[in-house]
Amino acid sequence: MMHPREVLLDAQAAAGALPVCDHYSGVPDRMRKSLQLQAQMRREFGACVFDVTLDCEDGAPVGGEADHAALVAELVLQAEPGARVAARVHPIDHPHFSEDLRLIAGAAADRLSHLMIPKVETLSDVQQVDRALRGLGPDAAALPIHVLLESPRAVHAAFEIAAHPRVQSISFGLMDFVSSHNGAIGAQAMTVQGQFTHPLVVRAKLEIAAACHASAKVPSHCVVTEFSDDQALQQAAQRAARDLGYTRMWSIHPKQIRPILAAFAPDAAELDTATTLLQAAEQAQWAPISFEGRLHDRASYRYYWQLLERGRRTGVRLPQAAQGWFE
């Protein structure tokens, strides 16, 4: 019998599943602690529930960019097998961009989960990154690219950027987006409340989410800087997931990881419904069925399968009957 993933998802959609949390760290001690925490939570949940992105753009000291990039590569190579570790390099117009790629992707591409490129403005920028990586060998040429859109011009190009085959995920850069408006958007729009109410910010978030879903890519929501306010973070993550269509979110402090996982996780009742429905669909060889008085076909089967996959990626214990699909 075919696996539900084979029946319900095309290859592009199946390959686009990522952990719902992307944790950023740039200070050497914190980078090491982030990798240790990822390993601990992998053992706790039985799956890698968040990515660790080692940061060169904000983490490297001025004048020490090459040393920092070399440290990032070293940490990637030292990570446990099965770890998901990425690197954020400097923007493409930065003097150390090429050196970042050479030191990190050139040395550790086969161990990187992806490469994050900040301040991407156009499709041409993505194409430039693609060419640079291809010049570093076959492992770098196959490395997925994540991009950070941080300006009105970049948001305008979101659909073109998302359609590029190397792009796996797009993130929204809230603070740079606000500051790029020359004071036309107030500072309140950078707060955990304001970023969900200011029309231009909400529009930008929706454009990025729509662009990603149009090309089966992963939209990743921006940071919440109020990292000491657990309730605010939880509410922001829930709104990103439920109202704006985001399937992933940044963390900038270890204490943000679990609230993000909880906000993006389906609840137990949803998982029970999904399991029972998909069992019935499998018995019907994925033909349309009546379930609890409603007609279901592959469109709804796909939704409920992706619900189970999201449960797995967030570390939720799946119903016993569904666990065999993930062994």
RODO-2510 file (C-alpha; in nm, 4 decimals, decimal comma):
residues 327
     n   res          X          Y          Z
     1     m     0,0000     0,0000     0,0000
     2     m     0,1347     0,3432    -0,0935
     3     h     0,2385     0,5848     0,1802
     4     p     0,0008     0,8840     0,2272
     5     r     0,2839     1,1236     0,1450
     6     e     0,3306     0,9588    -0,1950
     7     v    -0,0403     0,9719    -0,2722
     8     l    -0,1231     1,3180    -0,1453
     9     l     0,1846     1,5385    -0,1934
    10     d     0,3883     1,6124    -0,5011
    11     a     0,7674     1,6002    -0,4725
    12     q     0,7996     1,9783    -0,4327
    13     a     0,5484     1,9988    -0,1477
    14     a     0,6967     1,6969     0,0287
    15     a     1,0458     1,8485     0,0119
    16     g     0,9273     2,1845     0,1448
    17     a     0,8495     2,0700     0,5003
    18     l     1,0761     2,2397     0,7543
    19     p     1,0825     2,2650     1,1346
    20     v     0,8430     2,5366     1,2461
    21     c     1,1088     2,7217     1,4475
    22     d     1,4321     2,8756     1,3177
    23     h     1,6568     2,9756     1,6082
    24     y     1,9223     3,2440     1,5427
    25     s     2,2456     3,2785     1,7348
    26     g     2,5642     3,4694     1,6555
    27     v     2,7731     3,4963     1,9733
    28     p     3,0206     3,2042     1,9950
    29     d     2,9114     3,0750     2,3370
    30     r     2,5447     3,1046     2,2432
    31     m     2,5997     2,9300     1,9117
    32     r     2,7503     2,6320     2,0943
    33     k     2,4695     2,6325     2,3529
    34     s     2,2089     2,6461     2,0748
    35     l     2,3555     2,3364     1,9134
    36     q     2,3607     2,1598     2,2507
    37     l     1,9960     2,2549     2,3094
    38     q     1,8976     2,1252     1,9660
    39     a     2,0630     1,7915     2,0411
    40     q     1,8879     1,7702     2,3795
    41     m     1,5459     1,8449     2,2310
    42     r     1,6028     1,5995     1,9468
    43     r     1,6440     1,3277     2,2077
    44     e     1,3403     1,4548     2,3992
    45     f     1,1048     1,4678     2,1009
    46     g     1,2541     1,2036     1,8751
    47     a     1,2783     1,4560     1,5918
    48     c     1,4617     1,7783     1,5122
    49     v     1,1990     2,0361     1,6096
    50     f     1,3961     2,3535     1,5358
    51     d     1,6762     2,4689     1,3101
    52     v     1,9831     2,6476     1,4427
    53     t     2,1043     2,9303     1,2186
    54     l     2,4544     3,0524     1,3038
    55     d     2,4672     3,4228     1,2299
    56     c     2,7470     3,6059     1,0520
    57     e     2,5556     3,9209     0,9593
    58     d     2,4811     4,0348     1,3151
    59     g     2,7185     3,8007     1,4977
    60     a     3,0541     3,8762     1,3375
    61     p     3,2577     4,1578     1,4987
    62     v     3,3789     4,4292     1,2629
    63     g     3,7245     4,3299     1,1471
    64     g     3,6714     3,9710     1,2594
    65     e     3,4346     3,8563     0,9845
    66     a     3,6656     3,5897     0,8409
    67     d     3,7421     3,4391     1,1801
    68     h     3,3728     3,4305     1,2661
    69     a     3,2841     3,2613     0,9359
    70     a     3,5557     3,0031     0,9951
    71     l     3,4114     2,9358     1,3419
    72     v     3,0635     2,8915     1,1943
    73     a     3,1985     2,6344     0,9483
    74     e     3,3795     2,4551     1,2306
    75     l     3,0635     2,4376     1,4425
    76     v     2,8602     2,3084     1,1482
    77     l     3,1129     2,0319     1,0894
    78     q     3,1166     1,9427     1,4601
    79     a     2,7368     1,9170     1,4910
    80     e     2,5855     1,5762     1,5620
    81     p     2,4693     1,3629     1,2671
    82     g     2,1108     1,4532     1,1870
    83     a     2,1427     1,8063     1,3238
    84     r     1,9855     2,0849     1,1209
    85     v     2,2327     2,3728     1,1159
    86     a     2,2293     2,6705     0,8804
    87     a     2,4296     2,9911     0,8429
    88     r     2,3251     3,3485     0,7761
    89     v     2,5962     3,5167     0,5723
    90     h     2,6481     3,8860     0,5020
    91     p     2,4354     4,0537     0,2305
    92     i     2,5530     4,0183    -0,1285
    93     d     2,6782     4,3787    -0,1445
    94     h     2,8896     4,3384     0,1712
    95     p     3,2688     4,3105     0,1262
    96     h     3,2737     3,9783     0,3145
    97     f     2,9864     3,8071     0,1304
    98     s     3,2069     3,6045    -0,1043
    99     e     3,4437     3,5131     0,1773
   100     d     3,1515     3,3944     0,3903
   101     l     3,0389     3,1658     0,1094
   102     r     3,3892     3,0327     0,0523
   103     l     3,4613     2,9678     0,4206
   104     i     3,1206     2,8250     0,5121
   105     a     2,9537     2,6753     0,2052
   106     g     3,2874     2,5870     0,0507
   107     a     3,3903     2,3901     0,3593
   108     a     3,0658     2,2550     0,5047
   109     a     2,7941     2,2577     0,2370
   110     d     2,7245     1,8870     0,2788
   111     r     2,6450     1,9433     0,6500
   112     l     2,4412     2,2631     0,6166
   113     s     2,0619     2,2420     0,6084
   114     h     2,0464     2,5703     0,4133
   115     l     2,2048     2,9117     0,3698
   116     m     2,0223     3,2306     0,4715
   117     i     2,0829     3,5366     0,2519
   118     p     1,9749     3,8683     0,4097
   119     k     1,8610     4,1874     0,2363
   120     v     1,7644     4,0226    -0,0906
   121     e     1,5972     4,2820    -0,3110
   122     t     1,5351     4,1187    -0,6494
   123     l     1,5353     3,7916    -0,8388
   124     s     1,8721     3,8986    -0,9783
   125     d     2,0154     3,8841    -0,6255
   126     v     1,9041     3,5220    -0,5902
   127     q     2,0526     3,4383    -0,9271
   128     q     2,3836     3,5920    -0,8181
   129     v     2,3871     3,3755    -0,5051
   130     d     2,3021     3,0706    -0,7140
   131     r     2,5965     3,1323    -0,9471
   132     a     2,8337     3,1898    -0,6562
   133     l     2,7344     2,8643    -0,4881
   134     r     2,7639     2,6669    -0,8107
   135     g     3,1207     2,7867    -0,8339
   136     l     3,2025     2,6218    -0,5001
   137     g     3,1348     2,2630    -0,6066
   138     p     2,8458     2,0154    -0,6251
   139     d     2,7555     2,0182    -0,2545
   140     a     2,7265     2,3972    -0,2477
   141     a     2,5400     2,3893    -0,5798
   142     a     2,2697     2,1739    -0,4178
   143     l     2,2372     2,3795    -0,0998
   144     p     1,8878     2,5255    -0,0414
   145     i     1,8685     2,9050    -0,0175
   146     h     1,6553     3,0938     0,2341
   147     v     1,6123     3,4657     0,1787
   148     l     1,5221     3,7583     0,4018
   149     l     1,3055     4,0312     0,2470
   150     e     1,3419     4,3618     0,4299
   151     s     1,2202     4,6448     0,2045
   152     p     0,9176     4,7491    -0,0047
   153     r     1,1124     4,6723    -0,3222
   154     a     1,1915     4,3236    -0,1984
   155     v     0,8297     4,2542    -0,1020
   156     h     0,7247     4,3689    -0,4505
   157     a     0,9476     4,0956    -0,5977
   158     a     0,8355     3,8247    -0,3551
   159     f     0,6513     3,6129    -0,6127
   160     e     0,9457     3,6100    -0,8539
   161     i     1,1875     3,5287    -0,5736
   162     a     0,9711     3,2495    -0,4326
   163     a     0,9461     3,0884    -0,7753
   164     h     1,3228     3,0411    -0,8053
   165     p     1,3966     2,6674    -0,7667
   166     r     1,6831     2,7200    -0,5203
   167     v     1,4697     2,9230    -0,2780
   168     q     1,3209     2,7029    -0,0058
   169     s     1,1890     2,9662     0,2343
   170     i     1,1313     3,3416     0,2602
   171     s     1,1513     3,5334     0,5883
   172     f     1,0195     3,8809     0,6613
   173     g     1,2552     4,1376     0,8158
   174     l     1,0249     4,3588     1,0213
   175     m     1,2597     4,6235     1,1603
   176     d     1,4469     4,6917     0,8378
   177     f     1,1144     4,7006     0,6523
   178     v     0,9783     4,9659     0,8880
   179     s     1,2963     5,1756     0,8837
   180     s     1,3127     5,1623     0,5022
   181     h     0,9986     5,3800     0,4873
   182     n     1,1834     5,6962     0,5947
   183     g     0,9642     5,7572     0,8975
   184     a     0,6322     5,6973     0,7185
   185     i     0,5714     5,3957     0,9434
   186     g     0,5993     5,4676     1,3149
   187     a     0,8085     5,2733     1,5637
   188     q     0,4912     5,1207     1,7102
   189     a     0,4762     4,8971     1,4019
   190     m     0,7895     4,7167     1,5244
   191     t     0,6230     4,6063     1,8485
   192     v     0,4502     4,2754     1,9024
   193     q     0,1092     4,4468     1,8847
   194     g     0,1796     4,7000     1,6115
   195     q     0,3241     4,4551     1,3611
   196     f    -0,0162     4,2859     1,3406
   197     t    -0,2180     4,6058     1,3002
   198     h    -0,0239     4,8450     1,0774
   199     p    -0,1702     4,8037     0,7246
   200     l     0,1601     4,8260     0,5347
   201     v     0,3314     4,5739     0,7613
   202     v     0,0389     4,3311     0,7494
   203     r     0,0208     4,3695     0,3716
   204     a     0,3914     4,2866     0,3397
   205     k     0,3530     3,9779     0,5575
   206     l     0,0568     3,8590     0,3516
   207     e     0,2398     3,9171     0,0228
   208     i     0,5302     3,7022     0,1393
   209     a     0,3031     3,4267     0,2684
   210     a     0,1012     3,4251    -0,0539
   211     a     0,4146     3,4212    -0,2691
   212     c     0,5550     3,1264    -0,0773
   213     h     0,2375     2,9222    -0,0952
   214     a     0,2049     2,9931    -0,4681
   215     s     0,5397     2,8170    -0,5238
   216     a     0,5158     2,5558    -0,2442
   217     k     0,7810     2,7336    -0,0380
   218     v     0,7904     2,8007     0,3379
   219     p     0,6970     3,1464     0,4733
   220     s     0,8899     3,2258     0,7918
   221     h     0,7602     3,4915     1,0304
   222     c     0,9824     3,7599     1,1807
   223     v     1,1185     3,7847     1,5317
   224     v     0,9411     3,9088     1,8412
   225     t     1,1961     4,1260     2,0202
   226     e     1,0009     4,1280     2,3485
   227     f     1,1626     3,7959     2,4357
   228     s     1,0877     3,8241     2,8081
   229     d     0,7111     3,8390     2,7439
   230     d     0,6039     3,4766     2,6947
   231     q     0,2377     3,5623     2,6500
   232     a     0,3095     3,8210     2,3804
   233     l     0,5289     3,5764     2,1935
   234     q     0,2653     3,3027     2,2126
   235     q    -0,0028     3,5360     2,0803
   236     a     0,2213     3,6597     1,7985
   237     a     0,3108     3,3059     1,6937
   238     q    -0,0553     3,2017     1,6968
   239     r    -0,1557     3,4984     1,4829
   240     a     0,1270     3,4318     1,2380
   241     a     0,0213     3,0696     1,2034
   242     r    -0,3576     3,1009     1,2129
   243     d    -0,4282     3,4407     1,0557
   244     l    -0,1393     3,5085     0,8174
   245     g    -0,0551     3,1637     0,6826
   246     y     0,3000     3,1324     0,8165
   247     t     0,4357     2,7839     0,8797
   248     r     0,7637     2,8807     1,0443
   249     m     0,8924     3,1532     1,2796
   250     w     1,2223     3,2962     1,4002
   251     s     1,3489     3,2620     1,7565
   252     i     1,6211     3,4897     1,8970
   253     h     1,6279     3,3523     2,2515
   254     p     1,6174     2,9898     2,3715
   255     k     1,3084     3,0574     2,5835
   256     q     1,1143     3,1457     2,2650
   257     i     1,1536     2,8004     2,1085
   258     r     0,8963     2,6029     2,3057
   259     p     0,6229     2,8710     2,2865
   260     i     0,6696     2,8804     1,9075
   261     l     0,6434     2,5024     1,8877
   262     a     0,3267     2,5115     2,0979
   263     a     0,1676     2,7885     1,8913
   264     f     0,2279     2,6096     1,5605
   265     a     0,1260     2,2650     1,6882
   266     p    -0,2178     2,1193     1,6114
   267     d    -0,4245     2,0186     1,9129
   268     a    -0,4981     1,6602     2,0134
   269     a    -0,8561     1,6627     1,8840
   270     e    -0,7404     1,7733     1,5386
   271     l    -0,4796     1,4979     1,5301
   272     d    -0,7348     1,2344     1,6337
   273     t    -0,9733     1,3471     1,3584
   274     a    -0,6938     1,3498     1,1021
   275     t    -0,5827     0,9991     1,1933
   276     t    -0,9298     0,8456     1,1839
   277     l    -1,0159     1,0169     0,8555
   278     l    -0,6926     0,9173     0,6847
   279     q    -0,7298     0,5560     0,7989
   280     a    -1,0731     0,5472     0,6371
   281     a    -0,9400     0,7130     0,3227
   282     e    -0,6543     0,4634     0,3015
   283     q    -0,9009     0,1748     0,3283
   284     a    -1,0968     0,3313     0,0403
   285     q    -0,7723     0,3555    -0,1611
   286     w    -0,7976     0,7348    -0,1402
   287     a    -1,1287     0,7552    -0,3227
   288     p    -1,3921     1,0035    -0,1918
   289     i    -1,5655     0,8964     0,1298
   290     s    -1,8347     1,0152     0,3680
   291     f    -1,6925     1,0907     0,7123
   292     e    -1,8990     1,2260     1,0022
   293     g    -2,1692     1,3382     0,7596
   294     r    -1,9366     1,5246     0,5229
   295     l    -1,7871     1,4358     0,1865
   296     h    -1,4058     1,4179     0,1783
   297     d    -1,1655     1,3657    -0,1092
   298     r    -0,7947     1,4113    -0,1744
   299     a    -0,8123     1,7863    -0,1152
   300     s    -0,9185     1,7384     0,2470
   301     y    -0,7019     1,4280     0,2846
   302     r    -0,4027     1,6431     0,1914
   303     y    -0,4952     1,9000     0,4553
   304     y    -0,5245     1,6402     0,7298
   305     w    -0,2031     1,4658     0,6271
   306     q    -0,0154     1,7941     0,6463
   307     l    -0,1714     1,8450     0,9903
   308     l    -0,0135     1,5187     1,1066
   309     e     0,3209     1,6187     0,9558
   310     r     0,3055     1,9508     1,1380
   311     g     0,2351     1,7633     1,4597
   312     r     0,5450     1,5545     1,4001
   313     r     0,7577     1,8639     1,3275
   314     t     0,6406     2,0338     1,6474
   315     g     0,7189     1,7367     1,8690
   316     v     0,3575     1,6530     1,9525
   317     r     0,2907     1,2877     2,0332
   318     l     0,0789     1,1545     1,7482
   319     p    -0,2115     0,9122     1,7995
   320     q    -0,0897     0,5529     1,8132
   321     a    -0,2625     0,4653     1,4872
   322     a    -0,0713     0,7419     1,3028
   323     q     0,2734     0,6646     1,4339
   324     g     0,3354     0,3837     1,1859
   325     w     0,3239     0,6322     0,8982
   326     f     0,6279     0,8092     1,0468
   327     e     0,8441     0,5151     1,1463
***
